[in-house]
Amino acid sequence: MNGLTLSEGEFRALAAQVTDLAARYLAGLDNARAYPQVSGSAVARAFGEALPEQGLQARALDALGPVLAHSRAPTPRFFGYVLGSGEPVAALADLLASVLNQNVTAWRSAPAAVALERQVVASLAAAIGCAGFTGSLCGGGSMANLMGLALAREARRPANERGAQPGVVYASTEVHMSIPKAVALLGLGRANLRLIRVDEDYRLDVAALRAAVAADLAAGNAPLAVVASGGTVNTGSIDPLPEIGALCREHNLWMHVDGAYGALAALAVPAQFAGLAEADSLSLDAHKWLYQPLDCGMLLYRDAAAARAAFSFTGDYAKSLSADPLESFAFFDESLELSRRFRALKLWLSVRYHGLGAFRAAIGADLAHARQLARAVTDQAQLELLAPVALSAVCFRHRHPGSAADCDRLNAAILGRVIERGRVYLSNATLRGQFALRACFVNHRTQAADVAVIVPEVLAAAREVSGPA
Ligand SMILES: Cc1ncc(COP(=O)(O)O)c(C=O)c1O
C-alpha cells in the first residue's frame, strides 16, 4: 500500500461526506443567491494557500465549504449565457465515471464506454431527426465546431498532408465566436470567413449568401463550407436550414450546423428545425440544453469516412488488435481527442432515469418561460424587446430618453446592479450595436414564479442606478 491508497471504509466515509454536502447544496438552491457576494481579492485570499506537503486526510474536505460558498450556484433563477443547470443523476454518474477511469480512446481500451457512447450518440441523433448520423462526445460546442470545420476542410480542400489551401467559409454576422477561432486554427485565415448579413429576425440572409458565393467564384476563390446556426448565441435565431442546405448541394459546399445552443430543442419543437438533417456535420451541447453537467459537447456527422479522413493517424501502440468491426473501433480515428473521459455515462444514466419525454417537457417549459418573459417585457412601458424570441433567449432593455450611448450605459449599469442584488442572474448581448439585457432559459429548475422575478428586478435595479428623480 502506498500513501495514496484508501481503504474501502475511508472511501465510504469520504463519499458520504461529499454526498451529504452535495445533497444539502442542492436542497438549498431555491433560496440561494443567483450570484455570490464575492470580489477578486476575497476569492484569491480564500484559495491562496499553497498545496501542502503533508496530507490533511479527511480535514482536506473542510475546504470544500468555501469552494461552494464562492461559486455561482445553479439556482432556478440563473438565466445567463447558454448554460445548462446540471442534472444531479448525471452528476452521480460522473463520480462513477471517475472511479471507473476509462480512457475512451478505443474499444480496446474501454469496451463498455465505447459501445455506450456510440449508442447514446446515434440514439440522440435519431431523436433530433438526424437518424443515421454518428459522431462522438467532446469538451463542448467550440471543440465540436473546430472538428466539424476540420472535416469540412479535409473533404473539400484537403490540407492534412501538404498544408492548408485557400478556401472560403460563410456564416452569418451572428455566428458564435468559436467559428472565427476554428477558421483561424485550421489555417484558412479569418479574412476568408465571410460574415453574411442577417434579416430582421437575425437569420442568415440566403440571397446575400448566394451573392457572396457567386462573387467568390467569379474572383477565383474556392468556397468551402457554410456554417448555419441552429440557434444563434445572442437571440436563438435559427438560420433557414433547408435553403442553406440546397445552396450547399448546388455548389458542393460542406454544410456545418452550429447547434450548440439550440439544436437539442428539436426534441421538443422538431418543426422549427426542419432541414437539420441536410447538414454534413452538426455540433450539439448536452451541457447546454440537455441540462448535463459540464462537459458534454457532441459532434455528429453524416459520413464517418469524412471524420476518419480528417483525424485518422494512428501511432503503432494504439493500433487495433482486432479485425472485428466493433472491437476495432477507435474514437481517435474520428476525433481530435485521444484520451477522453467517459462522458456518455452521465448522459445515458440521466436519460435512462428520467426518459426522453421528461427532457422534451423541460425544453418545452424553457420555451414557455421565454415567451412569459417576452410578454412581461412587452407589457412594461419602461422596457422594450430587442429581438423576436425564436427559442429561449430573450433580449431586451430599459428605455432611455437620451442618446444611444446613454441607453447602453444605463443598461450596462442595470445589469451590474441586477447581478449585485443576487436574486436573478442575467447576461448581455450586443444587437445591431445596442447593449441588450439577455435572459436565456436552459434551466430545468426554473418555474414560472422565477421568471416573474426578472422584470421587477430589472426595474428595481434601474431605480437604484438612476438615483432619486
Ligand atoms: C451557438 C453556440 N455555438 C458554440 C458555443 C460554444 O460552446 P462551448 O461553450 O460548449 O464551447 C456556444 C456557447 O454558448 C453557442 O451558443
The ligand as an ORCA input file, in Angstrom:
! r2SCAN-3c Opt
* xyz 0 1
  C     -24.219     28.879    -30.768
  C     -23.064     28.445    -29.923
  N     -22.034     27.805    -30.500
  C     -20.969     27.406    -29.815
  C     -20.885     27.646    -28.457
  C     -19.663     27.199    -27.712
  O     -19.966     26.135    -26.868
  P     -18.985     25.733    -25.672
  O     -19.065     26.851    -24.695
  O     -19.567     24.456    -25.151
  O     -17.628     25.571    -26.239
  C     -21.911     28.342    -27.823
  C     -21.815     28.669    -26.397
  O     -22.652     29.348    -25.842
  C     -23.043     28.738    -28.565
  O     -24.086     29.363    -28.010
*
